[in-house]
Amino acid sequence: MSQTQGAAPVLSTPSAARAAYRSGLVAPTSGHAPGHTQANLVILPQDWAWDMLLFGQRNPRPVPLLDVTDAGSPHTDLAPGADLRTDLPLYRVWRDGELVEEVPEITGLWREDLVAFLIGCSFSFEQALLDASVPVRNIEQGRNVAMYRTNRQCRPAGRLSGELVVSMRPVPGDLVPVAVQVTGRMPQVHGAPVHVGAPEGLGIADLDRPDFGESIQAQDGDVPVFWACGVTPQAALMASRPPFAITHAPGHMFVTDAPDSAYRLP
Amino acid sequence: MSQTQGAAPVLSTPSAARAAYRSGLVAPTSGHAPGHTQANLVILPQDWAWDMLLFGQRNPRPVPLLDVTDAGSPHTDLAPGADLRTDLPLYRVWRDGELVEEVPEITGLWREDLVAFLIGCSFSFEQALLDASVPVRNIEQGRNVAMYRTNRQCRPAGRLSGELVVSMRPVPGDLVPVAVQVTGRMPQVHGAPVHVGAPEGLGIADLDRPDFGESIQAQDGDVPVFWACGVTPQAALMASRPPFAITHAPGHMFVTDAPDSAYRLP
């Protein structure tokens, strides 16, 4: 594990953030390059890429594909000039579905048959919620969001299958309609909630015991609101055990040049 | 060519329409099973399916993928029980990029490596325009819509590349904003227009000479409005000359069970 946590630098632009990570800074990307879309990263050999692309096509809520690269190319239209092998702060390497290491760059692991998938991230809609005066409790509490496995299965694609994973944010009841409308206008970053109010409707037994992330404290009058979560494809991938995969490390996303507004419908 | 044009039957539901086509009726699908989404069909060998799926992911306006089948399966979640080999009224068979025949069913041509792509169709948004009291001149004039090649290139994907093809509908100037808003809420069936008002901005020299379809007469005060068109993937495909492909015949679409409302954002 490499964890050279640096002093908070000025990472006000996407290119400045990527340059800092490329130079070795390892730090979560949340709050950096504000106003710009951050993305989840999944890299797979071409042999598995069809399954992943089809999984995304069939499950756009949990797997909103923002860009998919040509095999062997570490470049994306979402950030011309960026290099996906070096420009994230921290990567995870998986073999046969097992996490084997975390590394700050993957140049030495790159292969000509690798395809990179950039997937929408809830950071984008959390900012939109804040812009609409909807409180985001996990940000207020300085915690990772609470995530849960559900009893809903994704549509399988080839060798990839798995349950829908959701994130939960407690929202004041009178602001639930605003939260639904705001995120409903962002279908490429998970879109409208998949469920409001009744955890048992998703097969979630205990909100205080999330499967991923941290428990979030609700305020009086808050209602639990559930969105499809970008952990879904990672969970499906790890259950399906491809021989080789690379992902971003949680919270250490790819910072794109795309303004958040690019993914907000009018 | 098979053209057993039947007397207009009652095809009020998607399953009745598909059963009629399965039984041999060859007729355009426009106006049948009203309120239900119709789809363009492209069938390709698995070897070319990655290129097509990626082309759709990268060019969602002209190539909005509604469903993609498993290799060898003629079934789709958009119409459980339907058979894509028999349930369209008329198919086109292509070899090395050349149209070789039109046939009313493709059972004998089916192979275990074929993947079917169902692609959103402008019929869906024309109904939405009518619902919003926006006149649709091509329907008024009983003509196929006018379509034009443009000077805009699609993002290539593997062996697939080509220019954006657009359809044009003349819209009264005061209703252009309504037309933009209504179709903008339907991103899975081509979405908002790509251009309004200035054909030369798309490299179109003469509106009276469309590259596909028929010339549409504008009324006084109409403005030409251009939408990304589902002919785009077919044009790219034929230019790229895959050894084998099957598509629907123009106007002879796949009638799905999906209500049009499924593709309208609130």
Contacts between the chains, C-beta under 8 A, distances in Angstrom:
chain1	res1	chain2	res2	distance
A	49	B	50	7.1
A	50	B	49	7.1
A	50	B	50	5.5
A	50	B	53	7.3
A	53	B	50	7.3
A	53	B	53	5.2
A	53	B	54	6.7
A	53	B	57	6.6
A	54	B	53	6.7
A	54	B	68	5.9
A	56	B	57	7.7
A	57	B	53	6.7
A	57	B	56	7.7
A	57	B	57	7.2
A	57	B	65	5.8
A	57	B	68	5.5
A	58	B	67	7.7
A	58	B	68	7.4
A	65	B	57	5.8
A	67	B	58	7.7
A	68	B	54	5.9
A	68	B	57	5.5
A	68	B	58	7.4
A	70	B	157	8.0
A	70	B	158	7.5
A	77	B	155	7.1
A	155	B	77	7.1
A	158	B	70	7.5
A	181	B	266	7.8
A	184	B	265	7.0
A	184	B	266	6.5
A	185	B	265	7.6
A	187	B	187	7.1
A	187	B	265	7.4
A	265	B	184	6.9
A	265	B	185	7.5
A	265	B	187	7.4
A	265	B	265	6.8
A	266	B	181	7.8
A	266	B	184	6.4
